[in-house]
Amino acid sequence: MGVETLLNNGEAGVQLEPNAPVILGLQPAALIDHVARVDGSFLDQIPGERGGSIPVAIEELEHILMELNRHILASADGPSPMKTMAGGSVANTIRGLSSGFGVNCGMIGAYGDDEQGQLFASNMNISGVNTSRLRKKKGTTAQCICLVDAFGNRTMRPCLSSAVRVQGDELTKWDFSGSKWLVVRYGAFNLEVNQAAIRIAKQHGVSVSLDLASFEMVRNFRESLQQLLESGDIDLCFANEDEAIELLRSEQNAHPEAALEYLSKYCRWAVVTLGSNGCIAKHGQEIVRVPAIGETKAIDATGAGDLFASGFLYGLVKGLSLEECCKVGSCSGGSVIRSLGGEVTPENWQWMYKQMQMKGLSLPDIRN
């Protein structure tokens, strides 16, 4: 990272890191995903609504993992009935930007001195992500169980409470020096560190992208979310259809188009993804609607929104139009749902490049 130097007038300045990441991801707690396809009866046994993300204690996570084997569906995706990989919304987005689009990216956060922590750091390194801003701490690494039904819909149960994490007072300007974008995810556990990171980022001219996380998070912490959005510090906001509706639940016009209008009041770019119906986006006075890719079958929806964000952000840093950004996001979001887990396989990156070519989009310099 950068080092402090003294300017001629005696004021402190920043010597930029020679190859500072263009896009930084803030994921305070590193996370390992355990992804498996399961039958519907197993989902009925788990507390909470299907399709959402509800934090659980380590005892419940271990209980779910123990019961899992009796409910796993057969899969042609690979020999292992369950995939274990570095996870988390921000990590998925950053890894996709690096490995699939060749964008220089880095991660800010912390991982434990355990097997899961080492796996997280190794997976991000292999994907070309700069991990110099990840802090290794004594303790455990967060884990999440991602249960996927026969239709590709996912239900997530993260265990975060006892995991090591980076705190807001640990962040410095050196973490952000020279970067263009900061990617954050809204979350009750991360409010303090998110606010600290956003404050430092804005002080140093770094634009901020926010993902709304889940409809439960929006529902349970709507007031603080609205305060963050209305602060004007968020440049780009991603919401899926459920989150968008939940954001305006108390109002009569609680629908995706109204949510897009609300978000665009405070964010330079606003995007609402609509699953199989594509997405709508607004920048300034321009509004676009882009259809989803029809040439793919959803094996697992895990990471679809995260990889859509990868493609959209790639488009922004390359100076593409709003419609082109959405089209690239549609291609990358479609690529990850073709297999289990939030990491795109080399074969599916090739599928994405082919889709981009068919839509007349320029391909990234990288090839997998």
RODO-2510 file (C-alpha; in nm, 4 decimals, decimal comma):
residues 368
     n   res          X          Y          Z
     1     m     0,0000     0,0000     0,0000
     2     g     0,0980     0,3622    -0,0160
     3     v     0,3537     0,5262     0,2118
     4     e     0,3317     0,8710     0,3646
     5     t     0,5628     1,1396     0,2272
     6     l     0,6078     1,5088     0,3061
     7     l     0,5381     1,7680     0,0413
     8     n     0,7540     2,0788     0,0064
     9     n     0,5118     2,2811     0,2162
    10     g     0,5280     2,0291     0,4977
    11     e     0,1801     1,8827     0,4481
    12     a     0,1293     1,5091     0,4462
    13     g     0,0671     1,3573     0,1059
    14     v     0,0112     1,0147    -0,0462
    15     q     0,2480     0,8244    -0,2702
    16     l     0,0121     0,6069    -0,4690
    17     e     0,0576     0,2321    -0,4900
    18     p     0,2077     0,1710    -0,8380
    19     n    -0,0748    -0,0649    -0,9390
    20     a    -0,3540     0,0326    -0,7022
    21     p    -0,6724    -0,1698    -0,7578
    22     v    -0,9217     0,0098    -0,9807
    23     i    -1,2076    -0,1463    -0,7849
    24     l    -1,1970    -0,2342    -0,4153
    25     g    -1,4399    -0,4629    -0,2355
    26     l    -1,5142    -0,4190     0,1333
    27     q    -1,6170    -0,7470     0,2950
    28     p    -1,5453    -0,6961     0,6665
    29     a    -1,5594    -1,0688     0,7407
    30     a    -1,4169    -1,3220     0,4962
    31     l    -1,6713    -1,5923     0,4240
    32     i    -1,6664    -1,9525     0,3097
    33     d    -1,9706    -2,0840     0,1211
    34     h    -2,0913    -2,4436     0,1443
    35     v    -2,3213    -2,4874    -0,1567
    36     a    -2,5466    -2,7889    -0,2133
    37     r    -2,8615    -2,8782    -0,4067
    38     v    -3,1282    -3,0142    -0,1706
    39     d    -3,4868    -3,1374    -0,1848
    40     g    -3,7738    -2,9115    -0,0834
    41     s    -3,8585    -3,1071     0,2320
    42     f    -3,5244    -3,0099     0,3839
    43     l    -3,5917    -2,6402     0,3248
    44     d    -3,9244    -2,6792     0,5087
    45     q    -3,7363    -2,7978     0,8180
    46     i    -3,5160    -2,4888     0,8375
    47     p    -3,6462    -2,1834     1,0274
    48     g    -3,7079    -1,8684     0,8217
    49     e    -3,8459    -1,7973     0,4775
    50     r    -3,7236    -1,9736     0,1680
    51     g    -3,5130    -1,7673    -0,0678
    52     g    -3,3733    -1,5301     0,1921
    53     s    -3,0619    -1,4928     0,4024
    54     i    -3,0983    -1,5181     0,7813
    55     p    -2,7960    -1,5305     1,0185
    56     v    -2,7652    -1,8442     1,2357
    57     a    -2,5500    -1,9511     1,5305
    58     i    -2,2588    -2,1894     1,4772
    59     e    -2,4571    -2,4716     1,6430
    60     e    -2,7372    -2,4394     1,3890
    61     l    -2,4924    -2,4159     1,0982
    62     e    -2,3216    -2,7366     1,2128
    63     h    -2,6613    -2,9057     1,2565
    64     i    -2,7638    -2,8135     0,9003
    65     l    -2,4329    -2,9437     0,7642
    66     m    -2,4864    -3,2725     0,9521
    67     e    -2,8389    -3,3194     0,8195
    68     l    -2,7458    -3,2142     0,4670
    69     n    -2,6213    -3,5468     0,3354
    70     r    -2,9641    -3,7102     0,3613
    71     h    -3,1262    -3,4435     0,1443
    72     i    -2,8748    -3,3698    -0,1315
    73     l    -3,0066    -3,3891    -0,4887
    74     a    -2,8063    -3,5649    -0,7577
    75     s    -2,6072    -3,3195    -0,9688
    76     a    -2,4201    -3,3442    -1,2961
    77     d    -2,2143    -3,0407    -1,1960
    78     g    -1,9320    -3,2434    -1,0462
    79     p    -1,8360    -3,5454    -0,8366
    80     s    -1,8710    -3,3623    -0,5035
    81     p    -2,2248    -3,3322    -0,3625
    82     m    -2,1285    -3,0011    -0,1995
    83     k    -1,9009    -2,7202    -0,3190
    84     t    -1,6913    -2,5216    -0,0708
    85     m    -1,5411    -2,1911    -0,1874
    86     a    -1,4693    -1,8309    -0,0936
    87     g    -1,8057    -1,6592    -0,0737
    88     g    -1,9904    -1,3453     0,0158
    89     s    -2,1605    -1,1032    -0,2210
    90     v    -1,8674    -0,8606    -0,2459
    91     a    -1,6102    -1,1388    -0,2879
    92     n    -1,8191    -1,2878    -0,5698
    93     t    -1,8369    -0,9514    -0,7482
    94     i    -1,4673    -0,8734    -0,7068
    95     r    -1,3535    -1,2234    -0,8052
    96     g    -1,5706    -1,2038    -1,1169
    97     l    -1,4289    -0,8642    -1,2145
    98     s    -1,0750    -0,9948    -1,1761
    99     s    -1,0953    -1,3446    -1,3243
   100     g    -1,3570    -1,2875    -1,5939
   101     f    -1,3029    -0,9256    -1,6950
   102     g    -0,9359    -0,8683    -1,6131
   103     v    -1,0040    -0,5618    -1,3961
   104     n    -0,7390    -0,4852    -1,1318
   105     c    -0,9282    -0,5465    -0,8062
   106     g    -0,8540    -0,5727    -0,4345
   107     m    -1,0320    -0,6819    -0,1174
   108     i    -1,0515    -0,5070     0,2208
   109     g    -1,1465    -0,7254     0,5170
   110     a    -1,0243    -0,9843     0,7647
   111     y    -0,9963    -1,3626     0,7755
   112     g    -0,9259    -1,6039     1,0591
   113     d    -0,6149    -1,8098     1,1218
   114     d    -0,8059    -2,1295     1,0446
   115     e    -0,8490    -2,3618     0,7467
   116     q    -1,1454    -2,1615     0,6161
   117     g    -0,9490    -1,8353     0,6320
   118     q    -0,6610    -1,9815     0,4365
   119     l    -0,9034    -2,1175     0,1768
   120     f    -1,0625    -1,7720     0,1349
   121     a    -0,7295    -1,5926     0,0874
   122     s    -0,5990    -1,8620    -0,1479
   123     n    -0,9136    -1,8611    -0,3637
   124     m    -0,9036    -1,4827    -0,4038
   125     n    -0,5307    -1,4864    -0,4820
   126     i    -0,5722    -1,7550    -0,7472
   127     s    -0,8428    -1,5407    -0,9052
   128     g    -0,5951    -1,2536    -0,9383
   129     v    -0,7415    -1,0373    -0,6607
   130     n    -0,5017    -0,8128    -0,4633
   131     t    -0,5276    -0,9394    -0,1028
   132     s    -0,2748    -0,7014     0,0574
   133     r    -0,5613    -0,5188     0,2313
   134     l    -0,6951    -0,8369     0,3929
   135     r    -0,5998    -0,8632     0,7629
   136     k    -0,5242    -1,2054     0,9090
   137     k    -0,6548    -1,2290     1,2653
   138     k    -0,6598    -1,4882     1,5397
   139     g    -1,0019    -1,6519     1,5417
   140     t    -1,2574    -1,8152     1,3147
   141     t    -1,3684    -1,7306     0,9615
   142     a    -1,7362    -1,6787     0,8790
   143     q    -1,9237    -1,9539     0,6953
   144     c    -2,2506    -1,9703     0,5027
   145     i    -2,4671    -2,2606     0,3901
   146     c    -2,6274    -2,2037     0,0499
   147     l    -2,9140    -2,4454    -0,0109
   148     v    -3,0308    -2,4670    -0,3717
   149     d    -3,3665    -2,6227    -0,4655
   150     a    -3,4521    -2,8141    -0,7827
   151     f    -3,5498    -2,4893    -0,9579
   152     g    -3,2182    -2,3153    -0,8903
   153     n    -3,3504    -2,0902    -0,6126
   154     r    -3,1186    -2,0464    -0,3163
   155     t    -3,1754    -2,0127     0,0581
   156     m    -2,8806    -1,8868     0,2631
   157     r    -2,7948    -1,9280     0,6303
   158     p    -2,4732    -1,7389     0,7214
   159     c    -2,2903    -1,7724     1,0520
   160     l    -2,1173    -1,4399     1,1121
   161     s    -2,1446    -1,3466     1,4800
   162     s    -1,8260    -1,5113     1,6126
   163     a    -1,6120    -1,4553     1,3034
   164     v    -1,3155    -1,2185     1,2860
   165     r    -1,3819    -0,8949     1,0980
   166     v    -1,2138    -0,5680     1,0160
   167     q    -1,3321    -0,2716     1,2223
   168     g    -1,3950     0,0820     1,1030
   169     d    -1,1109     0,2289     1,3089
   170     e    -0,8628    -0,0055     1,1354
   171     l    -0,9271     0,1484     0,7928
   172     t    -0,6873     0,4135     0,6673
   173     k    -0,6590     0,6335     0,3605
   174     w    -0,3868     0,4008     0,2318
   175     d    -0,6513     0,1308     0,1823
   176     f    -0,8272     0,3504    -0,0744
   177     s    -0,5462     0,5519    -0,2355
   178     g    -0,5500     0,5401    -0,6137
   179     s    -0,8708     0,3374    -0,6510
   180     k    -1,1792     0,4445    -0,8477
   181     w    -1,4613     0,2389    -0,6961
   182     l    -1,5511     0,0842    -0,3604
   183     v    -1,8030    -0,2027    -0,3568
   184     v    -1,9984    -0,2530    -0,0328
   185     r    -2,2971    -0,4597     0,0756
   186     y    -2,5598    -0,3323     0,3140
   187     g    -2,5759    -0,5261     0,6418
   188     a    -2,6710    -0,4826     1,0058
   189     f    -2,3420    -0,6318     1,1242
   190     n    -2,1419    -0,3971     0,9014
   191     l    -2,3036    -0,0567     0,9511
   192     e    -2,0141     0,0979     1,1429
   193     v    -1,7350    -0,0272     0,9171
   194     n    -1,9372     0,0476     0,6016
   195     q    -1,9910     0,4055     0,7160
   196     a    -1,6213     0,4465     0,7978
   197     a    -1,5169     0,3059     0,4600
   198     i    -1,7659     0,5198     0,2689
   199     r    -1,6490     0,8331     0,4537
   200     i    -1,2825     0,7706     0,3705
   201     a    -1,3649     0,6698     0,0133
   202     k    -1,5581     0,9889    -0,0545
   203     q    -1,2786     1,1980     0,0990
   204     h    -1,0399     1,0500    -0,1581
   205     g    -1,2617     1,0720    -0,4638
   206     v    -1,3570     0,7037    -0,4694
   207     s    -1,7082     0,6281    -0,5995
   208     v    -1,9259     0,3902    -0,3938
   209     s    -2,1401     0,1002    -0,5157
   210     l    -2,3965    -0,0465    -0,2738
   211     d    -2,5814    -0,3781    -0,2923
   212     l    -2,8987    -0,4067    -0,0798
   213     a    -2,8140    -0,7609     0,0402
   214     s    -3,1548    -0,9271     0,0977
   215     f    -3,5220    -0,8445     0,1395
   216     e    -3,4972    -0,9383     0,5105
   217     m    -3,2133    -0,6917     0,5611
   218     v    -3,4118    -0,4161     0,3889
   219     r    -3,7248    -0,5033     0,5880
   220     n    -3,5570    -0,5157     0,9286
   221     f    -3,3211    -0,2191     0,8884
   222     r    -3,5058     0,0007     0,6394
   223     e    -3,4648     0,3275     0,8303
   224     s    -3,0850     0,3171     0,8517
   225     l    -3,0707     0,2028     0,4878
   226     q    -3,2787     0,4976     0,3745
   227     q    -3,0584     0,7319     0,5753
   228     l    -2,7525     0,5917     0,3980
   229     l    -2,9120     0,6213     0,0540
   230     e    -3,0406     0,9729     0,1187
   231     s    -2,6957     1,0871     0,2392
   232     g    -2,5925     1,1208    -0,1244
   233     d    -2,2748     0,9182    -0,0637
   234     i    -2,3889     0,6208    -0,2743
   235     d    -2,3068     0,6605    -0,6439
   236     l    -2,4436     0,3273    -0,7678
   237     c    -2,7088     0,1059    -0,6073
   238     f    -2,8111    -0,2479    -0,7011
   239     a    -3,1397    -0,3984    -0,5781
   240     n    -3,3203    -0,7124    -0,6845
   241     e    -3,6977    -0,7142    -0,7289
   242     d    -3,7761    -0,8365    -0,3759
   243     e    -3,5438    -0,5808    -0,2173
   244     a    -3,6863    -0,3019    -0,4331
   245     i    -4,0441    -0,3808    -0,3297
   246     e    -3,9424    -0,4130     0,0355
   247     l    -3,7691    -0,0744     0,0228
   248     l    -4,1050     0,0958    -0,0440
   249     r    -4,3232    -0,1570     0,1403
   250     s    -4,5005     0,1081     0,3490
   251     e    -4,6026     0,3056     0,0406
   252     q    -4,8814     0,2323    -0,2058
   253     n    -4,6527     0,2290    -0,5095
   254     a    -4,4248    -0,0495    -0,3853
   255     h    -4,3071    -0,1832    -0,7214
   256     p    -3,9666    -0,2034    -0,8967
   257     e    -4,0198     0,1024    -1,1176
   258     a    -4,1074     0,3196    -0,8169
   259     a    -3,8024     0,1878    -0,6311
   260     l    -3,5848     0,2741    -0,9315
   261     e    -3,7171     0,6310    -0,9218
   262     y    -3,6532     0,6533    -0,5473
   263     l    -3,2956     0,5236    -0,5790
   264     s    -3,2193     0,7512    -0,8729
   265     k    -3,3013     1,0583    -0,6618
   266     y    -2,9933     0,9939    -0,4512
   267     c    -2,7651     0,7701    -0,6634
   268     r    -2,6036     0,8568    -0,9970
   269     w    -2,6803     0,5075    -1,1226
   270     a    -2,9714     0,2929    -1,0003
   271     v    -3,0295    -0,0673    -1,1077
   272     v    -3,3119    -0,3091    -1,0230
   273     t    -3,2637    -0,6675    -1,1423
   274     l    -3,5803    -0,8598    -1,2253
   275     g    -3,4596    -1,2202    -1,2549
   276     s    -3,5890    -1,3810    -1,5747
   277     n    -3,7387    -1,0449    -1,6760
   278     g    -3,3976    -0,8786    -1,7040
   279     c    -3,3328    -0,5430    -1,5404
   280     i    -3,4225    -0,1754    -1,5364
   281     a    -3,1659     0,0978    -1,4796
   282     k    -3,1524     0,4766    -1,4621
   283     h    -2,8703     0,7301    -1,4952
   284     g    -2,9641     1,0971    -1,5035
   285     q    -3,2740     1,1187    -1,7220
   286     e    -3,1970     0,7986    -1,9129
   287     i    -3,3948     0,4836    -1,8288
   288     v    -3,3286     0,1474    -1,9951
   289     r    -3,4886    -0,1940    -1,9725
   290     v    -3,2739    -0,4886    -2,0819
   291     p    -3,4039    -0,8474    -2,1098
   292     a    -3,2354    -1,1418    -1,9428
   293     i    -3,0384    -1,3907    -2,1484
   294     g    -3,2768    -1,6629    -2,2598
   295     e    -3,0078    -1,9125    -2,3611
   296     t    -2,9353    -2,0476    -2,0139
   297     k    -3,0927    -2,2831    -1,7631
   298     a    -3,0608    -2,1879    -1,3983
   299     i    -2,8826    -2,4586    -1,2010
   300     d    -2,8213    -2,2296    -0,9039
   301     a    -2,9166    -1,8618    -0,8658
   302     t    -2,6391    -1,8051    -0,6083
   303     g    -2,4257    -1,5117    -0,7178
   304     a    -2,6501    -1,4016    -1,0061
   305     g    -2,6858    -1,0477    -0,8703
   306     d    -2,3209    -1,0376    -0,7632
   307     l    -2,1965    -1,1295    -1,1099
   308     f    -2,4450    -0,8915    -1,2722
   309     a    -2,2725    -0,6221    -1,0654
   310     s    -1,9337    -0,7435    -1,1950
   311     g    -2,0420    -0,6932    -1,5540
   312     f    -2,2119    -0,3595    -1,4895
   313     l    -1,9080    -0,2194    -1,3049
   314     y    -1,6796    -0,3445    -1,5815
   315     g    -1,8951    -0,1497    -1,8251
   316     l    -1,8712     0,1656    -1,6147
   317     v    -1,4920     0,1590    -1,5842
   318     k    -1,4691     0,0968    -1,9605
   319     g    -1,6964     0,3926    -2,0355
   320     l    -1,9826     0,1897    -2,1871
   321     s    -2,3352     0,3262    -2,2192
   322     l    -2,6014     0,2488    -1,9579
   323     e    -2,7666    -0,0047    -2,1881
   324     e    -2,4333    -0,1722    -2,2650
   325     c    -2,3487    -0,1925    -1,8933
   326     c    -2,6796    -0,3715    -1,8358
   327     k    -2,6168    -0,6068    -2,1286
   328     v    -2,2728    -0,7040    -1,9966
   329     g    -2,4267    -0,7540    -1,6512
   330     s    -2,6929    -0,9751    -1,8051
   331     c    -2,4231    -1,1890    -1,9687
   332     s    -2,2107    -1,2247    -1,6539
   333     g    -2,5127    -1,2820    -1,4301
   334     g    -2,6298    -1,5516    -1,6710
   335     s    -2,2905    -1,7205    -1,6678
   336     v    -2,2788    -1,7965    -1,2946
   337     i    -2,6228    -1,9598    -1,2703
   338     r    -2,5163    -2,2341    -1,5123
   339     s    -2,3352    -2,4223    -1,2341
   340     l    -2,3364    -2,4595    -0,8562
   341     g    -2,1974    -2,1770    -0,6420
   342     g    -2,1061    -1,8102    -0,6825
   343     e    -1,7836    -1,8682    -0,8792
   344     v    -1,7965    -1,8814    -1,2589
   345     t    -1,6238    -2,1836    -1,4126
   346     p    -1,3768    -2,1388    -1,7031
   347     e    -1,6291    -2,3022    -1,9377
   348     n    -1,8979    -2,0564    -1,8362
   349     w    -1,6687    -1,7581    -1,8830
   350     q    -1,6269    -1,8788    -2,2424
   351     w    -2,0055    -1,9016    -2,2691
   352     m    -2,0288    -1,5404    -2,1457
   353     y    -1,7748    -1,4140    -2,3990
   354     k    -1,9773    -1,5804    -2,6759
   355     q    -2,2954    -1,4093    -2,5501
   356     m    -2,1165    -1,0743    -2,5430
   357     q    -1,9982    -1,1238    -2,9015
   358     m    -2,3522    -1,2079    -3,0139
   359     k    -2,4750    -0,8811    -2,8593
   360     g    -2,2038    -0,6786    -3,0296
   361     l    -2,0216    -0,6010    -2,7052
   362     s    -1,6430    -0,5619    -2,6990
   363     l    -1,4721    -0,8438    -2,5116
   364     p    -1,2368    -0,8005    -2,2148
   365     d    -0,8655    -0,8262    -2,2852
   366     i    -0,8492    -1,1378    -2,0671
   367     r    -0,9394    -1,4864    -2,1914
   368     n    -1,0014    -1,7853    -1,9599
***
